[in-house]
Amino acid sequence: MNRAWSLLVVGSVFEIFWVMGLKHADDILTWTGTLIAIVASFGLLIKTTSQLPVGTAYAVFTGLGTTGTVLVEMLVFGEPFKLLKIILILVLLAGVMGLKLVTGNPNQEGSA
């Protein structure tokens, strides 16, 4: 189960890269990297859904990707820092961590 969560986090990191690529790619090399990141992120998401509930995996995937994208925009690309944005990211991360904590092994839930 931990391997699936690890792959989901790696997939979320690739999501951050392709979202940045969609905004900042300007030549064939960066567009190729963006395409590779898209395939890798969704490939890892699909792989993890065989071991994790689809809804939970997708929520965590997009939550981590969104958080990472906002942070990279602020830290690397000079997006203005706003306290409310940071507070909302922390709320989002709390929800993602909560989903991980309450998600058990789907094979164990059905057995009595």
N, C-alpha and C positions, 0 to 999 in steps of 0.2 A: 504493500500500500504506500509506503514512503517513497518508493521509486516513482510511482504515478504522480505524487505531489511534486516531486523534484522535476520530473519532465514537464509538468504543467507550469512551474515557475520558469523553466528555461524557455518554454514556448511563449510565455508572457514577455520575456526579455526580447525574443525575436519580434514580438508584436510591437514593442517600443521602437525597434529599429525600422520596421517597415512603415510605421506611421510617420516617423521622422523622414524617411525616404520619400514618402508621398509629398511631403511639404518642401523638402530641400534638395531632392535629386535634380540634377541639371545636365547630366551627360550619360552616356551609355553604361559606364562603369557603375555609377551610383544607382541607375535604374535596374541594372542587373542584380546588384546587391539587394535592392528593395524587393525584387521578385523572389530571390532566394529566401529572404526573410519571411515573406508571405507564405511560401510553400512550407518552410520549416515550422513556422508558428502554428499553422493550421494542421500540419501533419502531426505535430506533438499533441495538439489538442485532441485530435481524433484518436490517437493512440491511448491517451489517458482515459478517454470515455469508456474504454473496455473494462476499466477497473474502478472508476469513480462515477457517481451519478452525473448524467449529462448536464442537468441544470446547475448543479454545484460547480462542476468543472468549468462551465462556460462563465458563470458569475465570477469565479475566482480569476479566470483567465482575463476577462475584460476589466475587472477591478484592478488587478495588478498592472495590466497594460496601460490603463487610464492614469493610474497613479504615477507610474514611471514616465509616461509621456509628459505629463504636466511638470513633474520635477525636472526632467531633462530640458524642457523648454525654458524653465526659469533659470536653471543653473548653467546651461551651455549656450542657449540662444538668446538670452537677455530678456525673456518675457518678464513683465513687471511682477514683483512679489506682492501678494495680497494676503493678509492674515486670514480673511474669510476662506480663501481658496485652500490654504493649508489646513484650516479646521475641517473643512468638508472632505479633504483627502484623508485626514485622520479618521473621520467617521466612516468613510468608505473602507479603509483598511481594517477598522474594527469589525465591520460586517463581513469582510473576507475572512478574517481570522475566526470569527464566530462560525461561519459556514464550515471551515476546516474542522473546528472542534466538535461540531455536532454531527458531522458526516462519518458514519461508521462504515464498515465493510458491508457492501450490499448482500454478500452471500451469508453473512451472519444474521442479518435482520430478519430473514425469512425463517430461520430455524428456531425451534422453541426449546 
